[in-house]
Amino acid sequence: MVVKKSSVKKNSKLDNLTPFEPNKDKAGGRTEGTPNKSTAYKEAMAAVLRISGGEAVLKEEVVSVFLAMIEKAKAGDTSAAKIILDRMMPIIKSTKVKTGIRKIRTLEELSDAYDLILVKVDDQELSLEEAESVCSMLERKAKVFEFAQLKKENEELRAYHEIIRAQIKS
């Protein structure tokens, strides 16, 4: 089938599209050098602090807000306590933990390692979060053992299959 050029309709919406031109407003987004909103807000707050006379007033306001949050926390407001504690003592993302576990070569050693972690939690040598992290590593090690066992069984089945195949041929 031959299609004539005149019979093909052009999509008029796509005909007028052109590639972006660099440094044009139509490209969207912030122009180069323009700070984002949070940066602009922080700079404005810093400018207010630099105003002569206003610095002391603003600092007093911040202190009074902080003291009010402390009073709320003391009165039992857990969200106020969380805000204060999060600012004063941020959550530590990673810690070094000594488990006493060395190389694990057998399922029995893996089981012993789990038992050791439970004892360390019970003796308060490890936190629950630390124990969870260690146990997840031990679970991955268990999967390695499982994979190795499946691989061994697969090789044994292949060998058995080859023996059966050889017997059938003869």
N, C-alpha and C positions, 0 to 999 in steps of 0.2 A: 504494500500500500504506500503510495506516494502522498506526502502532505505538502500542500502549497504553503509558502510563507505567508501569504495574505490570509489564509484560513486560520492560522495560529493566533489566538488572542494573547495579548500581552497583559500582564498584571500591572495595572497602572500604579498601584501602591508601591510596588517594588522598583519601578523604573526610576523614580526620583531619589532613591537612596544613594548617599555618597559616604565614603569612609570618614571617620572622625578626623578633624584637623587638630593638630596639637595646639594647646594653649587657647582654646576657644571656649566661651561660656556654655555653648550648647552641648559640650561633651559631658557635663554634669559633674557632680562632686565639688569638693572645695578647691579653690584655686591654690596654687603653690604658695606656701608660707602662711596660710590661714590656719590658726590653731583650732582644734576640735572644741566642742562645748565644754568639756570638763577642764581642759587646759585654760580656756578663756575664763571660766568661773574661778579657778584657783588664782589666776593672775589678778582678777578683779578683787578677790579677797585680800591678796597680798598688797594691792594698791591701797585698800582701805586701811590696812594696818600701818602703812607708811605715812598716812596723813597725820600731820602734827596735831597733837591733842586727842585725836580719835583712837590712837593706839592703846592708851591706857583704858579707855572706856570699853573698847571691844574685848580686850583681854579680861577685864572684870566680868563682862557678860559671859565669856566662855567659861571662866572659873565658876560663876554662879550656876551655869547650866550643868557643869560637871558635878558640882556639889549636890545639886538637886537629883541627878541620876544616882549618886551614891546613896542619898537618903531613900530613894525609891527602892534601890537594891536591898538596903538594910531592912526596909519595911516588908520585903518578901516579893517584890516585883522581879520575877525571873528574867524577863526580857531586858530590863535595865541592868541586871547583874551580868547577863550574857554580853551586852554591849561593852560594859566596862572591862570584863575579863578578856574579851576578844581583842580589845585595844591594848591592854596592859600585858597580857600573856598570850601572844598568838600561838596557834596550834603548830606544834613541831611536825613537819611533814615526814621526816625519816629519822630513825635512830639506829644506832649500832647495837646489836643484840648478840650476846654470847649464849649459845644454847647448849654447848657441850656435845653437840652432834657432829660426828665426823663423817667420813664416807660411808654410804649405805649401799651394801652389795647384795643383801638378801631381803626377802619379805619379813623375816624374823627381825632383822636389824631395823627395818622400817617400823614395825610394830613397837619395838623397844623405843624408837625415837618418839613416837606418839606418846607413849607412856611417860617418857622423860619430860616432854612438854607439859603434860597434865600435872606432874609433880612440881615443876617449876612455877606453874600458875598457882597451884595450891600453896606453895611456900612463898608466894608473892615475889618471886624473882623475875617473873615475866608478867606483863599486863595482858588482859584478854586480847587487846588489839595486836600486840606483838605475837602472842600465841596463834592468833588467827592467821597472821602473815606467814609464820613458820609452818603451820599446818597446811596452808595452801601450797607451799613449796613441797611439802611431803606428799600431798595428793598428786602433784605433777610427777614426782618420782614414782609413785605407785602406778601411774599411767605408763611410764617408761617400762616398768617391770611387766605390765600387762601387754604392752606392745611387743616386748621381747619374747614373752611366752607365746603370743599368737604367731609371731614370726617362726619360732621353733616348731610349733605344731604344724604350720603351713609347710615348712621344709620336710617334716616327717611324712606328711600326707603326700607330698610330691614324690618323695622317695618310694613310698609304698605304692603309689600309682605307677611309677616306672617299673617296679617289680611285677605288679599285676600285668602291665602291658607286655613285658618281656615273656611272661608265662603264657599269655594268650597267643603270642606270635609263634611260640615253639610247640 
